[in-house]
Amino acid sequence: MPDTDHSSQRHPSRREVIALGVGAFVVAAVPLARARRAKLVRRTIPVMGTTAEVAVVHRDEAYAHAAIDAAFEELRLAERQLTRFTRSSDVGRANGLAGRDAVAVSHPTTVVVRDALHWAEASDGIFDPCLGKATELWDVARRETPPDGRSVQRLAGRHLYRYVDVEQTASGGWLRFTDGDVAIDLGGIGKGYGVDRAVGALRDWGIDRGLVNVGGDLYALGSSGDGDPWRVGIRSALDPSTLAGQVDLSDAAVATSGDYLRFFRHNGQHYHHLLDPSTGAPGRTSVRSATVQANSCMTADAAATTAFLADPVRLGHVLRQVAPDARVLSAS
């Protein structure tokens, strides 16, 4: 059954421009004039700790909804495997048990963890997917005051990613931690992986025009209704009602990391969710957000997180080593 009412479907006229509000981005498609009888079918669901939106351009409404169902199922599966918020997920079980013994996990989880560790090595820990305990300590969605400084300092500068063993097999794999303070948090890469999986599902259904967005990680599939690239506007971190820039995308991904959605203020200080592994605390940078384009959303996601925390020289070195296809669109 559909996850939202089908009244969200639209039948644009020749003169109508489609505006899709998708979190950090605004997407405008040219009118669907050349694609006769094409419809824009879109739905949203809560998943992976945020809102996901899938939009498909297709002539058959029922078929489009079935393809969207398949994309949503991939997002839910990625959440079930990668979330740190349940004890039953691969990551949840590993965080609870892998400090004592190896924990069997699914093949997709080993893929994401290995890629995350690759980013960690290349960035010398600027990107560290093993700061789950520091993330829980700060818990910016619920806190009103900073945590105890001694607890934060204990997790600072530890390069905890070096204490994760991951083994990949044909059918799955396993994780083992060699430091008791390791806890995996794939928030800087997992949503991008989920988007890529959802895009793959759409392609399996023969969909060649559409959008998948999960909380600021977006993939533009094919072209918009008139055959031109999707035009994606990047919301300003200082004023979300305005745009910091725009980019035309076709079979490409874009992701944004910023300090303006999840945060709290205390004594005039701004404490956000993007932690600097060297301090174990919210990163103090000269930018409020960073947006990166890449061929895959998993790459764009990790690159945007790194771009928020790294200086331009270090970032350039990391991208050349790990993601030569990635480019920074904006950092402000």
C-alpha positions in Angstrom: 0.0 0.0 0.0 1.2 3.6 -0.7 2.8 5.4 2.3 1.1 8.7 1.6 -2.1 9.7 -0.1 -2.0 9.7 -3.9 -3.3 13.2 -4.0 0.4 14.2 -4.0 0.6 13.1 -7.6 0.5 15.9 -10.2 -0.3 16.2 -13.9 1.7 19.3 -14.9 0.6 21.5 -17.8 2.9 22.6 -20.5 3.6 25.9 -18.7 3.9 24.5 -15.2 7.2 24.2 -13.4 7.6 21.5 -10.9 9.1 22.6 -7.6 10.2 19.8 -5.2 11.0 20.9 -1.7 13.6 18.3 -0.5 15.3 19.6 2.7 18.6 21.1 1.9 17.7 21.4 -1.8 15.1 22.8 -4.0 14.6 21.1 -7.4 13.0 22.7 -10.4 12.2 20.7 -13.5 11.3 22.2 -16.8 7.7 21.6 -18.0 6.9 18.1 -19.1 6.0 19.2 -22.6 8.0 16.7 -24.7 7.2 13.7 -22.5 3.6 13.2 -23.6 1.3 12.0 -20.9 4.2 11.9 -18.5 3.3 12.4 -14.8 5.3 13.4 -11.8 4.6 10.8 -9.0 6.2 11.5 -5.7 5.9 10.3 -2.1 7.6 10.8 1.2 8.2 8.6 4.2 10.1 8.9 7.5 13.2 6.8 7.4 16.9 6.8 8.5 16.1 9.5 11.1 14.9 12.0 8.6 12.4 12.4 5.7 12.9 10.6 2.4 11.3 11.8 -0.8 11.2 9.8 -4.1 9.9 11.4 -7.3 9.5 9.6 -10.6 8.6 10.9 -14.0 6.6 8.1 -15.8 3.5 7.6 -17.9 2.0 4.8 -15.8 0.9 6.0 -12.4 0.5 2.5 -10.9 3.9 1.4 -12.2 5.5 4.5 -10.8 4.1 3.9 -7.4 5.3 0.2 -7.5 8.8 1.4 -8.4 8.7 3.9 -5.5 7.6 1.2 -3.2 10.7 -0.8 -4.2 12.9 2.3 -3.6 11.4 2.8 -0.1 12.0 -0.8 0.8 15.7 -0.4 0.0 15.8 2.6 2.3 14.1 0.7 5.1 16.5 -2.2 4.6 19.5 0.1 4.8 18.1 1.6 8.0 17.6 -1.9 9.5 21.2 -2.8 8.8 23.0 0.5 9.5 21.2 2.4 12.3 22.9 2.7 15.6 19.5 3.4 17.4 18.4 -0.3 17.7 20.2 -3.2 19.2 18.9 -5.6 16.5 20.6 -3.8 13.5 24.1 -4.9 12.3 25.6 -1.7 13.7 23.6 -2.0 17.0 24.7 -5.6 17.5 28.3 -4.7 16.7 28.3 -1.8 19.1 27.0 -4.0 21.8 29.1 -7.1 21.3 32.0 -6.5 18.9 34.3 -5.3 21.7 34.2 -8.9 23.1 34.0 -11.1 20.1 33.5 -11.0 16.3 29.9 -10.2 15.3 28.4 -11.5 12.0 26.9 -8.8 9.8 25.4 -8.5 6.4 27.5 -8.0 3.2 26.1 -4.5 2.7 27.2 -3.5 6.2 30.7 -4.6 5.6 30.7 -2.6 2.3 29.7 0.6 4.0 32.0 0.1 7.0 35.0 -0.6 4.9 34.3 2.4 2.7 33.9 4.6 5.8 37.2 3.3 7.2 38.9 4.1 3.9 37.7 7.7 4.2 39.0 7.7 7.8 42.5 6.5 6.8 42.7 8.9 3.9 41.7 11.9 6.0 43.9 10.8 9.0 40.8 10.7 11.2 39.0 13.9 10.1 36.3 11.6 9.0 35.9 8.9 11.7 32.9 6.6 11.7 33.7 5.2 15.1 32.7 8.2 17.3 29.3 6.7 18.3 30.0 7.2 22.0 30.9 10.9 21.5 27.7 11.3 19.4 25.6 9.8 22.2 27.4 12.0 24.8 26.6 15.2 22.9 23.0 14.1 21.8 22.4 17.6 20.4 18.7 16.8 19.6 17.9 16.5 23.4 20.7 18.4 25.2 20.5 21.9 26.5 23.9 22.1 28.0 27.3 20.6 27.0 28.4 17.3 28.5 31.1 16.9 31.1 34.4 18.1 29.7 36.3 15.1 31.1 34.0 12.6 29.3 34.5 14.5 26.0 38.3 14.7 26.4 38.5 11.0 27.0 37.2 10.4 23.5 39.2 13.1 21.8 42.0 12.5 19.3 41.8 8.7 19.7 41.7 7.7 16.0 39.2 5.0 17.0 38.7 3.8 13.4 42.1 2.1 13.8 40.6 -0.3 16.3 38.0 -1.9 14.0 38.6 -5.2 12.2 36.2 -5.9 9.3 36.2 -9.1 7.3 34.1 -9.5 4.1 32.9 -12.9 2.8 30.8 -13.9 -0.1 27.6 -13.9 1.9 28.3 -11.4 4.7 31.2 -10.7 7.0 32.0 -9.8 10.6 33.1 -6.8 12.7 35.4 -6.8 15.8 36.5 -3.9 17.9 39.9 -3.9 19.7 39.2 -0.8 21.9 36.2 -0.6 24.3 35.5 3.0 23.3 34.7 2.2 19.7 31.1 2.6 18.6 30.2 2.8 15.0 28.1 5.8 13.8 27.5 5.8 10.0 25.6 9.1 10.0 28.2 10.6 7.7 27.9 8.0 5.0 24.9 5.7 5.6 22.2 7.9 4.1 24.2 8.2 0.9 24.4 4.5 0.7 20.7 4.2 1.2 20.0 6.7 -1.6 22.2 4.7 -3.9 20.3 1.5 -3.1 17.0 3.2 -3.7 18.3 4.5 -7.1 19.3 1.0 -8.0 15.8 -0.2 -7.2 14.3 2.4 -9.5 16.7 1.4 -12.3 15.8 -2.3 -11.8 12.2 -1.2 -12.5 13.3 0.5 -15.7 12.9 4.1 -14.3 15.2 6.4 -16.0 14.0 9.8 -14.7 13.5 10.6 -11.1 14.9 11.9 -7.8 15.8 10.3 -4.5 16.5 12.5 -1.5 17.1 11.5 2.1 17.8 14.4 4.5 20.1 16.4 2.3 21.6 13.5 0.3 20.1 13.6 -3.3 20.5 11.7 -6.5 19.2 12.9 -9.8 18.3 10.0 -12.1 18.5 10.8 -15.8 16.9 14.0 -17.0 13.9 16.0 -16.0 10.6 15.9 -17.9 11.8 17.8 -20.9 15.1 16.0 -21.3 17.3 18.6 -19.6 19.3 18.0 -16.4 17.5 18.4 -13.1 18.2 21.9 -11.7 19.0 21.7 -8.0 19.1 24.8 -5.9 21.2 24.6 -2.7 19.5 26.3 0.3 21.6 28.9 2.2 22.7 27.9 5.7 22.2 31.5 6.8 18.8 32.0 5.3 17.0 28.8 4.1 14.5 30.9 2.1 17.3 31.8 -0.3 19.8 29.8 -2.4 23.5 29.7 -1.9 23.9 28.3 -5.5 22.5 25.8 -8.0 23.7 23.0 -10.1 22.4 21.0 -13.0 22.5 17.2 -12.4 21.9 14.2 -14.5 22.8 10.7 -13.2 24.8 12.3 -10.4 24.6 12.9 -6.6 24.9 15.9 -4.3 25.0 16.0 -0.5 25.2 18.8 2.1 26.6 18.7 5.6 25.8 21.7 7.8 25.5 22.9 11.4 22.1 24.6 11.2 19.6 21.7 11.5 20.6 19.7 14.6 22.1 21.9 17.4 21.5 23.6 20.7 22.7 26.9 22.1 24.2 27.4 25.5 25.7 30.6 26.9 25.8 32.1 23.5 27.7 29.1 22.0 26.4 27.0 19.1 26.8 23.3 19.5 25.9 21.1 16.5 26.0 17.4 15.6 29.1 17.4 13.3 31.9 16.3 15.7 35.6 17.0 15.3 37.3 13.7 16.1 40.4 15.6 17.3 38.4 17.3 20.1 35.4 15.0 20.5 33.3 18.1 20.3 31.3 20.0 17.6 33.7 21.2 15.0 34.7 24.8 15.0 35.1 25.7 11.4 34.8 28.8 9.2 31.8 27.4 7.3 28.2 26.7 8.2 27.7 24.1 5.5 29.5 22.3 2.6 27.9 20.8 -0.5 29.6 18.2 -2.7 28.7 16.6 -6.0 29.9 13.1 -6.9 29.0 10.1 -9.1 27.4 8.2 -6.1 25.5 9.5 -3.1 27.6 7.5 -0.7 30.7 9.3 -2.0 29.0 12.7 -1.9 27.8 12.1 1.7 31.2 11.2 3.1 32.9 13.9 1.1 30.5 16.6 2.4 31.1 15.5 6.0 34.8 15.7 5.4 34.5 19.0 3.6 32.8 20.6 6.5 35.6 19.7 8.9 38.7 19.8 6.8 40.7 22.8 5.6 40.8 23.2 1.8 44.4 21.9 1.4 43.7 18.7 3.4 40.3 18.2 1.7 41.9 18.4 -1.8 44.4 15.7 -0.8 41.7 13.5 0.5 39.4 13.8 -2.5 42.3 13.1 -4.9 43.0 10.0 -3.0 39.5 8.6 -2.3 37.0 10.4 -4.6 38.6 12.0 -7.7 35.1 12.4 -9.2 33.9 14.6 -6.3 33.9 18.4 -6.4 32.9 21.0 -3.8 30.0 23.1 -5.0 29.8 25.4 -2.0 31.3 25.9 1.4 29.9 28.9 3.3 
